[in-house]
Amino acid sequence: MSECGLRRLFLTLLLLDIGGSTTVQGEPGAGKVVWEKWSHDYLKNSKRFLYDTFPKNFMWGVGSSAFQIEGGWKKDGKGPSVWDHFTHNEFSRFNNTTADISSNSYTFLDKDLAALEFLGVTSYLFSISWPRLFPNGKVESVNSKGLQYYNTLIDSLIQRKIIPIVTLYHWDLPFALQEQHGGWTSEAMIGIFNEYAKFCFQTFGNRVKYWITIHNPFLIAWHGYKTGSYPPGQRDNLAAMYVAGHNMIKAHAKAWHTYEKEFRQSQKGFVSIVLGSHWIKPKSENYNYKNFQQSMDMMLGWFAKPIFVDGDYPKSLKTQIDLPLPEFTEKEKIFINGTADFFAFSFGPNNFRLLEDTLKLRDHLSLHLGQVLNWIKMEYNNPRIFIAENGWFSNNSVKTEDTVAIYLMKKFINELLKAVRFDGVNVFGYTAWSLLDGFEWQFGYTVARGLFYVDFSNKNKPRVAKSSARFYKQIIEQNGFPVSEVSRSVNGQFPCDFSWGIAETALPVNKAIFSPEFADHSLYIWNCSGDQKLYKVTGVTMWPRPVQCTDFSNFKQHVALVRRMNVTHYSFAFKWSQILPRGDLSSVNRSILSYYRCIISELLKLNIACTITLYHPTYRDIDVPEPLQADGGWLNKQTAVAFNDYANLCFQEFGHLVKLWLTMNEPNIENSVQRSRDIYKAAHNMLIAHALAWHTYNRNYREKQRGLVSLTLRADWAEPANPFLESHRQAAERILQFQIAWFADPIFKTGDYPLAMRNYILQKNVNNLTKSRLPHFTEEEKQMISGSADFFAMSHFTTRLVLHKPKTGTRYEMDHDGSLLRDVTLMTFPSPSHSLFPFFSRRQNHSEMAVAPAGIRKVLEWIKSHYGNMDIYITANGVWDSSAVSDELRIYYHKQYINEMLKASARPRRGSQRSGWRRWPMVPARRGKGQADTLRGRMNI
């Protein structure tokens, strides 16, 4: 799998609800319950982001390995490792780089300690360089300089109240042992490793309480003898691969027994082995459990089952390979079983790279940490688990602004929290990987995994905290994700005259204007021959009677549906192209006007008022009359004049029935604008059209009809993707200027476009980055546009994470230099196809929208801060729920978003929250003087 593909994996993660099962934990295959309970359900606990903290004394740590960061490859008597030999002899494979110097932690230990202090970690997992301590691999002669270095490191950690967790072997086998014995394919390594471990227990054990014998033996065996990516670089030598794994298991067990017998009573420490794995999830409920089990057994069970279950290999592993596995004697099985004091687990990119299809199962790979932890719980008898390695990687072009890493870390740790709190997985510590950028094995320096950036070209190797380091520091300080004012629900009530409504784009007037029996004006004779049939009288027609509401076939059903919602307001849109098919008043479709009049009148009888949108285009229908569209549509200023004539007709026909008018719906993202060759010119004319219509109403109808007129602006919230970067904060604010203020500033403030927007585009022009230009209004037009709205109407659906990404090109979505990033920790819902994120390039349009309730409150506060405490109407807010009847996602969405609106209210009255909310609610607004019909607030679904 490519690195690009790996980074996309996190976008497809699904969560499980792990609950009561009759399967006995620890039985072979007991983990299958995790796959069996796989579900698409949006509202399982594991689907939602969890605000909570980890247990007290939870160990927060960071990790590293000696070969990757120490450098000093032959300094002070250090011997060569197999990796030193491998990189020097396979120089071109590693882009002509080695780990000879790397981050040079051997020289700059103080800088590493300062980085640890910055993070505030309680533990540090590091490895001892075996050839630095024993240059030839054997305990015959210790390297005093190497011994001094590790003593200093351990003592320095303890002085800073950081728990040292020591790995004895993280892949840097002394080269002498490879040369003399053949490395891990030799049984001699079992005793040699035990002597090395015994020395370390004896020398450092009075200060070290957590030991790791070997880090991820699967990767050593797999890449050393199958793919050839690790030393000794052999390919497809499966016999050697399984022998190496066999000997590492026995070496680990022997070292554990040595500690158990000689050191545990006095030192009271713990010994384990780090085992790593990928994770796979079903794409549907029809999957082959045996294939999934074989994949996990091959990677994790190979080592975990002998150590944690019964001392022997998984049955599936024995049957799926062509050659016989090495066998443990019965005595060895007893000796190996139970030789780990906790389950040390690695979950990172190295476990996903260079896997065969038999392990990937046709790309069923998943980065879901919570699910694999549940699988380990079920499969290995609920062990105490320590996350010994977790994290992802960035390209080496990313220096300190590793924004994606923040959200991956956030998701990993929140999944861990849910596994602990919801599923009872016994995890006592977490290790972020890694402390520093370093030499990333077969990838050299092309990728980076550190929380601290290291400039390898600088001889002083400064450590600079990345954004992920600052984010991790916050998590440690808060011990997770504590409940805050943002995540906490409030109880209260909206004002008594707050109005709740429901909305739809347009009524289905095309399909059934009239019932067939009323559309035919012929004369009929019934039962003339006694057959009880109607016979048409040829050549005779009846004088057509006036249209009645009952003539419309879907009329009663529609009114009944609205009535059942128990709302006070119903919002829908007229169809401009159908009312005036020629674009002018020469041809008025009176039938459609009658249909609209019937709906509005009948709903008024039920005390349900209608809010009418005059122009509401969709992805499939831009709703501009065809003759006008042929003349340029919104690029032609005459379209604004024609729209004013259309609005005047509607005010005249319906003004006595309708008191809330919206001239346009979301012109700031309107599709005919977005598809225009000159977006700014089209928007310019739409603003003029709106203002003309408002003044027409204000001049000719307001005094008598006493209604209100505005337009609906799309107002999704824009959040800085990286909270630690000023450039992202500015990009998010710029998106709000380009999206909301683009129309709101001319109408509610100056009559002209936002200065920030105009200046930004102008500066890009100066730098030859765009040829776009904002049009200019005349002074007369500015005066006409300014103040041409009686309230602020907005639609809101989601929150977008925005980062700054400079672009070159003459298109609206390039002019603002904003790019999207998805927060993978949030619940999402499918986005309607007609308007995903129209402010961004199509390549960035995501197929899903995030459920981020706090965004609606933030955008309401932003509007108030920019345009004053005016009346605000939320005309559209909702979610796409594919469920036919049980729309739990929609219920959850509205409960959360309405609660955020309640928080946005100045002083919500305390008490039990009303249960009368309905879909698409408007927010509180004060009654204007002389406007008896103005609502105090409204929300539409």
N, C-alpha and C positions, 0 to 999 in steps of 0.2 A: 504493500500500500504506500502511496506517495505521502510525503509530509503534508502536502496541501489537503489530501484526503483525510489524514489523521486529524487535522485541525478542524475539519468540518464535522467530525464525529460528534462533538459536543452539542451540535444543533439538533441531533436526532434522539437525545436521551429520553427514555420513558421511565416512569417510576412505578414501584410496586407497592401494594398494600399487603404487608406480611402479617398475618394474623393466625389465630388458633388453628392448629393442624394436628391431626392424629399421628403424623409421622414421627417416629422416635429420632431425636437428635443423635447424631453420631453413627447411625446406620449407613452403610454404603448406599449412596444415591439419595440420602435424605434431603439434600439440597434441592431436589426437583420441585419441591413445593413452591420455591421462589418463581420458577418458570410457570408452574400451573396457575399461579394467582396473578399472572401478567394481565393487565387490563388497560383499556383506553379511558377509563373513568376519570373525568377531569377533577373530581372533587374528593378523591381519596386524600387522606392526610398527607401522603407523600407527594402529592401534586402541588401543594401550596408551599410557599416559602415559610419556613418556621422561624418565628421570633422567640428565642429562648436562649438559655445559657447552658454551658456544659457543667458536669458535676464539679463540685469543689475539689481542688487539688488536681484537676486535669492537667496533664503535662503538655505544654506547648513548646515545640522544639523546631530545630532546623538541622539539616544534615549536610554532609560532604564526604568525599572520599579522598584518600591521600594522593593517589596517582593523578587525579584530575586537577588538584589545586596546589599541591605542595611545591612543585618545581624542584630545584636543587637536585637534579636527577643523579649526580655523582658527587655531590658536595659532602664534605665531612665524613667520607668513608662509606657512603651509601652504595650498595651493590645494585646492579641492573636487575630490572624486573622483566617478565615476559612481555609486558607492554612497551617497555623501553626498547627492547630488541625488535618487537613487531613494528613499531612506528619508524624506527631507524632503517629497517630493512624493507619496509613497504612504504617508503617515503611519499611516493606519488599518490598512493591510496588516500592519504590524509591531507591532500592539497599542499604537500610540501611543508607540513607543520608537525611538531612534536609537542610533548608535554614537558620538555626539558626545563622550561622556566614557568610557563603557564601563569597562574596568579601569584606564584612565589610565596605561598603561605609559610614555607620553611623560614624565609627571611622576615616576612612581614606579619608575624603572629600577632603583634599588638593591633594591627589594623583589623584582623579577623575578630579579635576580642572586642574592639570598639563597635564593630558591626553587630555582634551578638548583643551587646549592651543596648544599642539603639533599638533592636527589635523587642527587647524585654522578654526573651525566651526563658523558659525554666529548664530546658534540656538542650544539649548539643550532641548529636550523633556524628561521630567522626571515625575514621579508620586509621589503624596503625599501618604504616608502610612496612611490611614484613622484611623486604631487603634493606630498609634503612636501619632497622633494629638488628637484623642478622643478615649481613651481606651475602653469605652463601646459603642462607635459608635454614641453617642448623644452629642449635643453641650452644654450640661449642665456644663461640666467642661473640659477645655482644658489642655492638658499636656504641661506645659511651656517648658520643655526640647525639646519636639518634635517641638514646635512652634519656638524655638530658632534655631534649626537645619535647618528648611526650610527657615527661614529669612536669615540665614547666607548663605545658598546655593544660594538663589535668589540674594542677594546683591553681592555675589562673582561673579556671572555670569554677572551682569550688570557692575561691575567694569572692567571686561574683554571684555566688548562690545559684550557679547553673549546674544541673546534674549532667555529668559526663556519661554518655552511652558509647561504648567502644566496640567497634567492629574489628575483629582480628584479621579478616581476609576479605578485601573488596577488590579482587581480581588481579592484584599486582603480585603474582607469584614470583618468588626469586628465580631468576633465569637459570641459576645453577641447578635448581631442583628439576627444572624441565630438561636440562641437558643431561643430568646424571641419572634421573629416574624415569623420565618421560611424563613428568607432571602427574596429573590426577588419574591417569590410566594405570598408575602403579600403586599397589597396596602399601608400598613403603611410605607413601604420603600420609597414611593414617597415623602412624606412630610419630612421624616427623612433625605433623601439624599438632599432635597432642603435646609434644614437648614444647613447642612454641607457645601454645595456649597456656600450658602450665606455668611457663615463665611469666607470662603477662598476668595471670591470676595472682601469682606470688608477688610480683613487683608492684602492680598497680591496684590490686584488689582491695587494699585497705581504704581506697578512695573511690573506686569504681564499683557500682552496685548493679549496673546493667551491662550485660555482655551479649554481643552478637558474634557467633562463630564465623559464619560465611554469609555473604550478601548475595542473594538470588542465584543459587547454584544452577537453576534451569538455564539461565542465560550463559553461564560459563560453559556448560556442556553443549547447549544447542548451537551457539555461535562459534564455539571453539572447534566443534567437530562436525557440524551439519552445514552451516552457512559459510564458515571460514572467515567471519567478520571479526572474531576475537582470536587471540593467540590460543593454541598454536597455529590456527589458520587452516585447519583441515576441512575438506568438503565431503559431505555425504559418507563420512566414516561412522555409521550408526553404531557399530559394535563398540567403538571407542567412546562414543557419546554416552552410551548407557553404562559402560564400565566407569567412566569418570563420575557420573552421577551417583553410581553405587558406592564408590569410594568416598565421595564427599559426605554422603549420608552417614557412613560408618565413622568417618573422621569427626563429624559433628557430634555423634553420639558418644564417642570415646572422650572427647573434650568435656562434654556435659557431665559424664560420670566422674571424670577427674575432679571437676569443680564440686560435684555433689559429695564425693568421698573425702576430699582433702581441704576444701575451702569454705563450703557453705555454712557450716556451723559457726565459724569465726567471722566470716565476712558478711554473711546474710544477704548475698546478692542473688541475681537472677540471670539465667543463661537461655538464649534462644538462637534461632537461625532465621534470617530474613527470607521469606518466600514471596515470590511475585507472581502476578497473574494478569491476564486480560480479563474481559467479561464479554459475554455474548447474551443477547436477548432475542426472543422470538419476534418476528415481524408480524405474525398473526397467531391465532390460537391453534392453527394446524401446523405443528412442528414435530420433529422427531427427537424425543427426549434423549434417546441413547446417543445421538450425535452430539448433542450439547454436553452430555456427561463425559463423553470421550474427550472432547476438546478441553474441558476443565481438568479432567484427570491427567491429560498429557502434560499440561503446563504447571498445574498446582498440585494435583493429587499425586503425581510422581514422587514428590518429596513430602507432602503433607500427610498422606495416609500412613506411611511407615512410622512417622514421628508422632502423629497425633491420634491414630486409630488403633492399629494392630501390628505394626512392625513390618508390614508387607506392602507390595505395590498394588494399585487398583486392578481389579479384575479386567476392566476395559482396556487398560494399558497392556496387559499381558496378551490379550487376544487381538489387538488391533495392529501390532507390529509383526513383521515377517520373520525376524530373527528372535531367538529366545533371549529373554531378559536374564541378567545375572540373578542368582537366587540367594536369598538370605536363609541361613540355617535356622532351625527353631530357636536355638540359643541366641542367635543374632537378632531375631525378631523380638524376643523378650528384651534384649539389651537395648534395642533402638526405640521401642515403643515407649512413649511418654518422656522423651528426652528434650523437652522444651517447657520452660516455665511460663511462657506466654506465646501467643501467635504474633510474630513480627511480620507485618504485611507490607509489600511494595506494590504500588499502583501508579504507574507512570508510563511515559511513551516508550521506554525500552521494552516493555512487555507487549507492545502492539506492533513493533516494527519487524519486518522480514518474517512474517508468519506465513505458513503454508495455508492453502485453501482448506485443508482438513481441520485447521485450528480456527480459521476465520469463519467457516461455515457460510461461505458466500456473503461476506460482508454483514454478518449479524453482530459485528463488534459494537460494543457500547462502552461509554465512559462513565457508567453509573456506579459510583463508589458504594452507595447505600445498598444496592441490590447484591453486589458481590460480597459485601460484609454479611448480609443476611444469609447468603449461600454458605459462607464459611461457618456461621453460627450453627446452621442446621447440619452441615456435612461433618463438622469436626467437634461436635458435642459442646457447643457454646463456650469456646475458650476465651480467656482474657486476651484482648487484641491490642496491639500497639502498631499504629500506622508509622512504619519506619521510613517510608518514602512516598510522597505524593506531590504531584505538580505536573506541569506540561512544559512546553518549550516555546521559544520565540526564535525568529530568524536573527542572525547576527547583525542585521541592519537595524534592529530595534536596540536602542541604547538604554535609556532609563524610563521611557514612556511605554511600558509594556501593559497597555490598557486591557488587551484581551486576557492576559494572565490574571488580572484582578477578578474578572467574572468567572473564569474557570476555577480559581481558588475559592471564590464565594460559593460556587455551586458544589464543589467537592466537600467543603467544610459543612455546608448546610445539609447536604445529603448524609454526611456523617452524623450530624446532630439529630436528624430525624431517625436514623438507625438506632441511635442511643435512646432517644426519648420515646419514640413510638414502638420500636420493635425489641427493645431490651438487649441490643447488641452491647456486649461488655467491652467497650473501648476505653482505655485509660490514658492514651496519649496520641499526639499527632506530630508528625515531622514533615515540615515543608521542605521541598527539595528544589534547589539547594541554596546554601548560603551565598556562594559566589559563582559568577561565570567561570568556566574552566574548560578543560579539554574534554569534549563530549564523545569519547570513545571513537567509534568508526566514523563519526561525523566531524571530528576535529573541533574547529572553532566556527563551523558554519551555523551552528545553532547555539542558543544560550538558555540556561535553566536557572541561573542565579537570581536571588532576590537583590543582589548587589552587582552593579555593572562594573566590570574591570576593563580598563583600556590596556590591552596587551602590548600596544606599541609604546606605552609609557613605562620607563624602567622602574618607576616608583610604584607602579600598579595600584593607583588609588582605588578605593572601594566607594562607589557612589550608590546610594539607596535608590532603587527603582520605585515606581508607583506601587508595585506589588508588595514591596517591603513596607511601605507606609501603610498600605491596607492591612497587611498581616499584623503589623504592630497594633492597629486599632482593634482587631479581633482578639488579640492576646489581652489587651487592656480591659476589654469588655467581657472576656471569657465566652465569646460567641456573638450572638445577635440578640441582645436584651430587648424586651418589649419597651417601646418608646411611645411618645405622643403620636407619632406618625402611624405606628402599627396598632395602637390601641383604639378600640371602638368606644363611642360615647353614646349615652342615652339622652334623649331629648325630643322635642317636638318642633316642627316648623310652625310659623304663624298660622292662625286659624284660616286666614284667607289665602294661604298658599295654594296654588292650583297644580293639579296633577293631570297630565295629558298623555295621549298616545298619538303617534304620527306614522304616516307612510308617505312614500314618494309621490305617488299619483294614483287616482282611482282608475280601475280598469274600464274606462269608458269605450275603448275600442271594441272589446269583445261582445258587449251586450248593451247597446244603447236602448233598444226597445225590445219588448216582447214581440215575437213574430205576429201574434194576432192583432196587434195594434199598428203594425207597420203596413198592413195591407188594407187599402181603402175600397176594395171591390165589394159588390153586393152579392150576398149568398142566400140561397133558399135551402131550408133544412127539411129533410124527411119527406120530400115531395113524392117519393115512390114507396114510402113506408120502410125504407132501409136505414133510417136514422143517420143519414149522411148529409154533409153540406155540398151544395152544387153552386158553382160560380155562375152569375148572370153575365154573359158576355156583353161588353160594350157599355156597361153601367158602373159608375164609381160613386162612392158616397162622398159628401163634403167632409173633409178632414176636421175632426173636432180638436179642441185645444189639448195639448199634451198634458197628461196627468202623471203624478209621481208614481202611481201604481203601474204605469206603462213600462217602467224600467225593470228588467228581469231580476237584477241582483240588488235592487234597492232595499227591500225589507231585510234581507239577510245581512247586508252591510251595516245598516243602522242597528240591528239586533246585536251584532258582534261588538260594535263600539259601546253600546249600552251596557253590555255584560262586563266591560272593563271598569265600570264605576268611576270613570274619569269626569272631570269638569270641562276638559278641552280636547278637541280633536284637530289635528293638524294634517293638511294634505296640500298638494300642489295642483294648480290649474295647468292645462297643456296649451301653451301659447300657440304652437304649430297647428293645433286642432281647432282652437277658437278662431284664429285668424289664419287660415291656410294660405292666403295670398300675402300675408304680412302686413296688410293694411285693412282699413275699415270697409273696403268695398265688398267684402264677403265675410259675414259673421255666422259662425255655426251656432245657431240658436238652440239646436237640440242639446248640444253639450252644456250650454249655459243653463238650460232647463234642468238637466240632470244634476249639475252642481247646486242649483237653487233648491232642488228637492232634498238633497242630502243635508245641506246647511239648515234649511227650515225645519226638517223633521228632527234633527238633533237639537235645535234650539227648544223645541217643544219638550225635550227631555232634560232641559237645563244644561245642555252640552254645547258650549260655544266653539266655533271653528276659527282656526288660524290658517290663513291662506298664503301660500307661497306662489308668486306669479311666474317665476322662472326657476325650474328645478331640473336641470339636464342630468342625464345619466351616461354611463359609459357607452351604451348602445344607442341612445337617443339624445342628441344635444338640444332638441326641442326648439331650434330656431326655425321659423317658417322657411320653406325651401327657397322662395324667391329672394329673401334677405340673405340666406346663406350663399346663394349663387352670386350675389353682389359683394361678397367678402365677409359676410357675417359680422362678427364683432370687430373686425379690422376696418369696417366702414362706419364712420361716425353717424351715418343716416340710420343705422340699426338702433342707435340710442334714441333717436327721434321716434322711430316706429315703436319701440318698446314703450315709450311714454304714452303714445296713442292707445296701445294695448292696455296699459295700466289704467288710463283714464276710463276706458270702457268698463273694466272690472270694478273700479271704484263706483262708477255710475250704476252698474247693474246690481252690485252686491253690498255696497257700503252701508245700507240700512240693516244688513244682517251680520256683517263681519266687522269686528272692532280691532282686530290685530292683523296687520298686513306685513308680509315679508316680500320685498321686491325680488330678491334673488337668494338662492341657496348656494353657499360656499363658492362665491366667485373667485376667492383666492386659491382654490384648487380646481375650479370648474374645468371639466374636460375639454370643452371647446376652446377654452383659453390655453390649456396646456398643449393642445394639438395645433394651435395657431403658429404660423411661422414667425410671428412677432407677439410674444406673450404680453409684453409690457404695453403695447399699443392696444391689444384687445382688452386688457384689464382697465386701461385708461378710459376707453369708451364705455365699459360697463359701469365704472364709477359715475360717469356723466349721466348714463341712462338711469341709474338709481336716483341720483340727485334730482333729475328732471321729474321723475315719478313722485318723489317725496314732495317737491314743491307744488306739483299739480294737486296732490291731496291736501296739502297745507293751505293752498290758495282757494280751492274750489269746494272742498268737502269737509274739512276738519270741524268747522264751526257747527255744521248741522249733524254730521255723522259721529263726531267725537271719538274717532278711532286713533290708532297709533300705527306708525309705519317705520320699518327698519329693514335690515338685510341680515342674513345669517352668515357668519364667518366661521370657517373651520378653525378650531382652536385646540389642537392637540398640544400637549406640553412637550417641551424640549429640555432634556436634562443633559448636563455635561457627561460624556461617557467616562471621562477620567476626572474624578472630583479633586485631584491634586494638581491639575494643569490649568493655568489661566487661559491657555489657548482654547481649551475645550469649553470653558465657561463662556468665553467670548463667542465661540462658534454656536453654542446653544442660544445665546441671546440674539445672535445675528439671524438664526433661523426664525425666531419669534418676530423679529423685525421684518424679515422677508415674507413671512406667512401671515401674521395677524396685522402688524402695524402697516403693512403695505396698503391695506384698505382702511384700517381703523384710524390711522393718523389723519388722512384727508377728511374723513367724515366726522370724527369726534374731536379733532384738534385744529389743525392749521389749514385744512383745505389742500394740503400738498403732501407729497410722499415723505416718509421718514428721512430725516437728514442722514442718519446712519446708513441707510440703504443706498441713498443716492451717492454719498461720498465713497462707499465701499466699491460700488460699480465704477465710479469715476476713476478711483485709484487703480483699479484693474485695467481700465482703458489706458491710463498713462503708462502702465507697465506692459502694454501690449498683450494682456492676458485674456481680454475679451473685447468684443466690438459692441456689446450691449449698451444701451443708453435708456435711461428713464425719460419718458416724455415730460413735457412741461405743461402745466395748466396756465391759462390766462388768469389775470387777476379777477376777472368776472367769474370765471369757472371756480376759482378757489373760494370765493365768497358764496357761490351757489352750493358747493359741495360741503363746506364746513358747517356742521350742525345739522346735516340732513338725515337724522335718525332720532327717533323718540326713545329708544332704549337700545341696549347692547344685546344682540342675539347671537348665540354661538352654538356650535355643535362640537362635541368632544367624544373621542373614542379610546384613545390610548396615549401612552408616553413613549417618546423615542429618545434613545441615547445618541448623542451627537458628538462627533469628534471633528477636529479641524484637519482638513485635507485639501491643500491648494490644488486648484484645477485650472486648466486652460481650455477655453472654448466659449463660443457665443451662444450659450443656452442658459435659461433661468436656473436650472438645477446645478450649473457649474459656477454661476456668478456668486453664490453665497459661500462656496468652499466648505460646505458641510457634508459629512458622510455619516452613515448609520452604523451602529453597532447594536447587536441584540443582547439583552440581558438574559442569559440562558437560565437564570434562576427563577424567572417569572412564568406563571401560567400564561398560555397563549390561546388565541382563537383564530380560526381562518379569517382572512381579510376578504371583503368583497372585491371582486376583480376590477371594479371600475376606478378604485382610488386607493391604492395601497399606501404609498408615500409619495405623492406627486411632486414633492419639493426636491426629490432626489432623482438621480439618474435611474433608468430602468434596470440597470445591472445591479442596483442596490435595493430594489423593491423586494421586500420580504413577503412571503406568502402568509405570514401570521402576524397578529398584533398582540401586544402584551397587555395583560390585565394588571394595570398599575394605578389603583384607585387614588393614591396621593396626588397624582398629576392633575386631576380636575380641581382640587383645592388650590394647588400652586398656580394654575392658569387663572383661576378666579382672582386670586390675590394679585397676580401680575396685571390683569386688566384693571383692577381697582387702583393699583399704584400708578398706572400709566394714564388712565382716563377718568379718574375720580370715582367716587362712590355712587355710580349711576345704577339705574335699573338694569339688571342682567336677566336675560331669558335663555335657558338652555333648551334649544329647540330639537336637539337630537343627541341621544346618548344611549348606547346599547352594545350588544355583542351578538355575534353569529353563533348560534347553537344548533348543531345538526340533529339534535334529538327531536323526534316527532312530537312527543308528549312530555316526557320527563326532562324538561330543560333546566337541569340543576345548575349548569354553568351560568345561564342567564340570571337565575335567581341569585346565585352567589355574586355575580358581577354587580347587579343593581343594589344589593344590600351594601356592598363595600363602597360603591361610588356615592350612593345617597348618604351614607354615613360621613363621607368626606365633605359632602356639601353641608351637612349639618354642622360639622366643625368649622366650615367657612362662614357660617352665620355668626353675626356679631356676638349675640348672647343667647344661645339656644336654651329654651326653658327645660329644666330638668324633669325627669319623669320617664315613664315607659315610652319607648318610641312607637309612633303610629304604625299600625299594620296596614294602612290604606294606601301605601305607595304602589304605583303601577309603573309599567315600563316607560322609559324615556322621560324622566321628570323635567321644570324651570326653576331658577333659584329666587330667593326673596328679593322683592323690589318694592320700593316705597310708592304709595299712591301720589300721583302728581296732582297739583292744584287744577281744578276745573276739568279733571278727567275721571269722571265718575265710573267709567267702565274699565279703567286700568286695573289689572290684577296685581296683587301684592307679590306674586312670584309664580313661576311656572316651570315645570320640567316635562318634556315630552319624551316618550319612548318610541 
